[in-house]
Amino acid sequence: MVIAITVERLVFNLSIQEPPNKPTGVDLPLLHSITHLAVGEGCGGTSLALQYARDTLLDGGRVIWVCEKSPDPLRFSQILNDVDVVALAKYHMMECGEGVAGGILTGSKLAQRLTPQLFVIDDWTPRSGQADRLAISAIDSLATILQPSGCKLLITSALYGDASGQKEWKIRGKKLLEHLLPSNWQLTSSEKGLQKRNLQIGDDIIQLQINDEGFS
């Protein structure tokens, strides 16, 4: 079952205000047409995705967000505090529980009508067990729908330890998405401090710090 969440349920303590010329935080690297963000436990993957959503809304764009469980309301309001209520009307969230495939298909139909600039699938695959093959099929269809408009697709999943010891981390669901040729990113903790994070894109590592407003 897919539940469409209204913005009012998540922004209970957002003030009605004009956004600043630029959002707070750091200028994040540009998303590719399809970006697969793999996240270490507790490293803030949903917060990073929300920051991309915020920047899209502040630029006048539209965001569709599909997730098993809606973001924490307090965290949502902290990161999107600079977005006024008019812009927030362009944020559409589908909370789908374990039926991620159904959420993606519903979001795809919405994307055909509304032409978003960013489509987020947060935590697309289970943190244990096998990935949902129906979800893979739904993502394939979605990518085809989004391609003509240039809408960015951001997919997040969990990192897990490599039991073989060949690598420190493995990306859950990576092989199943390879045919889409995504840009694979990794967000992990840094040894430099509790709030420090490393965002690895290819061979490049970007140092970030997580705070109430997102990443800086």
C-alpha positions as CSV (number, residue, x, y, z in Angstrom):
1,M,0.0,0.0,0.0
2,V,1.3,3.4,-1.0
3,I,0.5,6.4,1.3
4,A,0.9,9.9,-0.1
5,I,2.0,12.1,2.7
6,T,0.9,15.7,2.7
7,V,3.6,18.3,3.4
8,E,1.7,19.6,6.4
9,R,2.4,16.4,8.4
10,L,6.1,16.9,8.0
11,V,6.6,20.7,8.3
12,F,4.6,21.3,11.5
13,N,7.2,23.8,12.8
14,L,8.4,25.4,9.6
15,S,8.0,29.1,9.6
16,I,6.4,31.0,6.7
17,Q,9.2,33.0,5.3
18,E,11.0,34.1,2.2
19,P,14.0,31.8,1.5
20,P,17.5,33.4,1.4
21,N,19.3,33.8,-1.9
22,K,21.3,30.7,-1.2
23,P,20.5,27.8,1.2
24,T,22.7,27.3,4.2
25,G,25.3,24.5,4.1
26,V,27.9,23.5,1.5
27,D,27.6,23.4,-2.3
28,L,27.2,19.7,-2.9
29,P,28.6,17.9,-5.9
30,L,26.2,17.8,-8.9
31,L,24.1,14.7,-9.2
32,H,24.5,12.6,-12.3
33,S,21.5,11.5,-14.3
34,I,21.3,8.4,-12.0
35,T,23.2,8.5,-8.7
36,H,23.4,5.5,-6.4
37,L,24.3,6.7,-2.9
38,A,25.4,3.9,-0.6
39,V,25.5,4.9,3.1
40,G,27.1,3.6,6.2
41,E,24.9,3.1,9.2
42,G,24.0,6.4,10.9
43,C,26.0,8.5,8.5
44,G,23.1,10.7,7.3
45,G,22.1,9.4,3.9
46,T,18.5,10.6,4.2
47,S,19.8,14.0,5.4
48,L,22.0,14.3,2.3
49,A,19.1,13.4,0.0
50,L,16.9,15.9,1.8
51,Q,19.6,18.6,1.2
52,Y,19.5,17.9,-2.5
53,A,15.7,18.1,-2.4
54,R,15.9,21.4,-0.6
55,D,18.3,22.9,-3.2
56,T,16.0,21.7,-5.9
57,L,12.9,23.3,-4.3
58,L,14.8,26.6,-3.7
59,D,15.7,26.6,-7.4
60,G,12.0,26.4,-8.2
61,G,12.0,22.7,-9.1
62,R,9.8,19.8,-8.2
63,V,10.7,16.7,-6.1
64,I,9.2,13.3,-5.9
65,W,10.3,11.2,-2.9
66,V,9.6,7.5,-2.5
67,C,10.5,5.8,0.8
68,E,9.6,2.9,3.0
69,K,9.2,5.3,6.0
70,S,8.9,9.1,5.9
71,P,11.9,11.1,7.1
72,D,12.0,12.1,10.8
73,P,9.8,15.2,11.0
74,L,12.2,17.2,13.1
75,R,15.1,16.5,10.8
76,F,12.9,17.3,7.8
77,S,12.0,20.7,9.3
78,Q,15.6,21.5,10.2
79,I,17.0,20.9,6.7
80,L,14.0,22.4,4.8
81,N,13.6,25.4,7.1
82,D,14.7,27.8,4.4
83,V,12.0,26.6,2.0
84,D,8.7,28.6,2.0
85,V,5.4,26.9,1.9
86,V,4.8,27.7,-1.8
87,A,7.9,25.9,-2.8
88,L,7.1,23.0,-0.4
89,A,3.9,22.4,-2.4
90,K,6.3,21.0,-5.1
91,Y,7.5,18.2,-2.7
92,H,5.6,15.0,-3.2
93,M,6.3,12.0,-0.9
94,M,5.1,8.4,-1.3
95,E,5.5,6.4,1.9
96,C,5.1,2.8,0.8
97,G,6.2,0.5,3.6
98,E,7.8,-2.7,2.4
99,G,6.1,-2.3,-1.0
100,V,8.9,-0.1,-2.6
101,A,8.1,-1.3,-6.1
102,G,4.5,-0.1,-5.8
103,G,5.7,3.3,-4.5
104,I,8.1,3.6,-7.4
105,L,5.4,2.8,-9.9
106,T,3.0,5.3,-8.3
107,G,5.8,7.9,-8.3
108,S,6.5,7.2,-11.9
109,K,2.9,7.9,-12.9
110,L,3.1,11.2,-11.0
111,A,6.4,12.0,-12.8
112,Q,4.7,11.6,-16.1
113,R,2.2,14.3,-15.2
114,L,4.3,16.7,-13.2
115,T,7.8,16.6,-14.7
116,P,10.0,16.7,-11.6
117,Q,13.6,17.9,-11.5
118,L,14.6,15.4,-8.8
119,F,13.2,11.9,-8.0
120,V,14.5,10.3,-4.8
121,I,14.2,6.6,-3.9
122,D,15.3,6.5,-0.3
123,D,16.6,3.1,1.0
124,W,15.4,1.2,-2.0
125,T,16.5,-2.3,-1.0
126,P,16.1,-4.2,2.3
127,R,19.1,-4.0,4.7
128,S,19.1,-7.8,4.8
129,G,18.0,-10.6,2.5
130,Q,17.6,-10.3,-1.3
131,A,16.7,-7.2,-3.2
132,D,13.2,-6.9,-4.5
133,R,13.2,-7.9,-8.2
134,L,9.9,-6.0,-8.7
135,A,11.7,-2.9,-7.4
136,I,14.4,-3.4,-10.0
137,S,11.8,-3.6,-12.8
138,A,10.1,-0.5,-11.5
139,I,13.4,1.5,-11.4
140,D,14.1,0.4,-15.0
141,S,10.7,1.8,-16.1
142,L,11.2,4.9,-14.0
143,A,14.6,5.7,-15.6
144,T,13.1,5.4,-19.0
145,I,10.3,7.9,-18.1
146,L,12.7,10.4,-16.5
147,Q,15.4,10.3,-19.2
148,P,13.8,12.7,-21.8
149,S,13.2,15.4,-19.2
150,G,16.6,15.3,-17.7
151,C,15.2,14.7,-14.2
152,K,17.9,13.5,-11.8
153,L,17.3,10.1,-10.1
154,L,18.9,9.7,-6.7
155,I,18.7,6.2,-5.2
156,T,20.0,5.4,-1.7
157,S,20.9,2.1,-0.1
158,A,22.9,0.7,2.8
159,L,26.6,-0.1,2.9
160,Y,27.6,-3.3,4.7
161,G,30.9,-4.8,5.7
162,D,32.7,-7.1,3.3
163,A,33.0,-10.5,5.0
164,S,35.6,-11.6,2.6
165,G,38.0,-8.9,3.7
166,Q,38.8,-7.9,0.2
167,K,37.1,-4.5,0.6
168,E,36.0,-2.5,3.7
169,W,32.5,-2.0,2.3
170,K,30.1,-3.5,-0.1
171,I,27.1,-1.7,-1.7
172,R,23.8,-3.4,-1.2
173,G,22.0,-3.8,-4.6
174,K,25.0,-2.5,-6.6
175,K,25.1,-5.3,-9.2
176,L,21.4,-5.1,-9.8
177,L,21.7,-1.5,-10.8
178,E,24.8,-1.7,-12.9
179,H,22.9,-1.9,-16.2
180,L,21.6,1.6,-15.6
181,L,25.2,2.9,-15.4
182,P,24.7,5.0,-12.2
183,S,27.4,7.1,-10.6
184,N,28.2,5.2,-7.4
185,W,28.8,7.3,-4.3
186,Q,29.7,6.2,-0.8
187,L,29.0,8.2,2.4
188,T,30.9,6.9,5.5
189,S,32.1,8.1,8.8
190,S,35.4,9.9,9.1
191,E,38.1,9.2,11.7
192,K,38.5,13.0,12.0
193,G,35.5,13.5,14.2
194,L,32.1,12.3,15.3
195,Q,30.2,14.6,12.9
196,K,32.7,14.3,10.1
197,R,31.8,12.3,7.0
198,N,33.6,11.2,3.8
199,L,31.7,11.3,0.5
200,Q,33.6,9.2,-2.0
201,I,32.9,9.7,-5.7
202,G,35.2,7.5,-7.8
203,D,38.7,8.2,-6.5
204,D,37.8,11.5,-5.0
205,I,36.9,12.0,-1.3
206,I,35.0,15.1,-0.2
207,Q,35.2,15.9,3.5
208,L,31.8,16.9,5.0
209,Q,30.4,17.7,8.4
210,I,26.8,17.0,9.4
211,N,24.8,19.4,11.5
212,D,21.3,20.6,12.1
213,E,21.0,22.2,8.7
214,G,22.5,19.3,6.7
215,F,26.0,19.0,5.5
216,S,28.7,21.7,5.4
